[in-house]
């Protein structure tokens, strides 16, 4: 008996270990919506990779840039090609160099971190940063001037490599003394990276800084810190049962779901084994469960045992499919398009439970709920 108990304990430990969760954060379902005859599930994955710096300038900081304008915005521009390696990652921090220099004795200007998505770059006068998605005002008392400052974004930004990303900051109240240049922006030692590392916004226009000052051959010191996403996969849980495994990416179309309510959760397959805790649960109402009176289709007996009979009235039935409550198709039958009268479907191989019968006719589709008894 002791040997049997010890063997049982060892087996139990092995089973527990094989399904143990590791240190792996869950995904987040952002949206579930109808798409055609299916449901589209969209999600975000937890940041789980390394931190990567994105920048269009050299690492070294050389000088500050002088401006005699009341306001000045400086930005780095990234095209989709620049963002491929960090796609779906989270931009969590911005690094820049606030500055002031003689004749200033203290910084009178202020800073606001700004991030745009979806812009484009053309000839002068045909440039647009897209939609501003972050505008975070900074307090000079919290900044260290003439050196790099790391600013944590209140709301991290998901990198979308299908569109441009512009990151930078906007300075205001630069020139309290008329005609005297101030030095609000830190620069590198060059060489300039035209159209990417030296974009500025002055006088309500977007410029390459060398278009304003031909002798200026540098870039702004700006970096973004992106928390990248490891290439993990997820398992799709529909109405409390896994229906798909090892799905990559961040979207999935669940075709032809059935049931009065469609509820989804996700498991992340951890890189070191096991799965994450379940994600948030998102539900939408099922469709097509109420009988379509216009189609005049009846199904009987209900409950049924060995066969179902479908009366199609004046509408010709083309196909019949039977699904379980988890959306799995268990049976499909078709008949000649011109066949009329009663259609008989053999269900003797189905176990007792609730099922959904999807009926395709020449006028449309209806779904009816049936109970099968043994």
C-alpha positions, 0 to 999 in steps of 0.5 A: 500500500505504501508503494502504491501511495508513493507511486500515486504521489509521484504521478500527481507531482508530474501532472502538476509540474507539466501544467504549472504556470510560470512567470508569464503575464497574461494578454489583454483582449481589447475588442471582440466584434462581429465580422461576417459570419464570425467573430474577430478577437483582438488583443495586446501581448504583455511586454516581455522582451528586452528594452530597445532604444530607437533614435535618429542621432549619434549617442554623444551630446555636443552642443545646444541649439540657439533659437530666437523664436518664442517656440520651437518643436524638435522631433525624430521621425521613424518610418515603418521600415525603422519600426519593424524590429520593435512592432507591437512593443511599448514606447515607455520612455523618452530621453532628451537633453534640456538646455540653456546657456549664456546669456541665460542665467536660468531656463525660462522656457518650458517643455512638453513631450509629444508623440505623433503617429500616422504622418508623412513627409514630402516637400516643404509645405507638404509635411504632416506628423499625423495624429498627436497621441501623447502630450505630456507637460514637464516641470523644470524643477524635475529636470537636469539641464545640459544632460540626458533626462529620462521621462517615463510616459504616463501612457505608454504608446504601442508601436505600430510599424504600419505607420510613421512615428514622430517623437520629440518635444515642444519648447515655449517661452524661449525668448523673454529678451527680444532678439537674444538667442536662447539655447533650449535644445541639446544636439549631437556632434553630427553628421546630420540625418536629414528628414529623420534626426533634425526635424523642427516645427517653427512658425507653424511649419515643419522643416529640416533644420538645415533648411533654416540654418544651412550651417547646421549639420547636427541632430537633436538628442532624442531617444525612445525606449521601447519594451519589445514583445517576445514572439509568444503565441496564445490559445483561444478559449471560447465559452470556457473551452480551448478551440485554437492553440499556438496562434501568433500575432494579435488578432484571430477570426473565429468562424461560424461561432454558435451559442446564445453568448460568445465569450472569449479568453486567452492563454499566453504560451510562456517561453519557458513552458506552461501558460499564463493566467487567463486574460480578461473575459470579453463576451458578445451576444450570439446571433441567429439563435431566434427562429427566423419566421420568414424562412418558415423552417421547423425542426423536430423532434426537440428533444431528439434521439436518433434523427432530426427532421427539418421541414423547409416549407416553401424554401429549399434547404441547401446545407445543414451543419450541427455545432456543439456549444463550443462552436465546433462543427460536428456534422455537415450534410447537403442536399440537392438544391431543388429538393423539397419537403422534409430533410432527415439528419442522422444524429445517432452518433452524437452524445446527449447535450445542447446543439445548434443546427445551422440551416442554409436555404435559398433565402438565407441562414437560420440557427436553431437550438436543439437538445439531443437525448440518448 
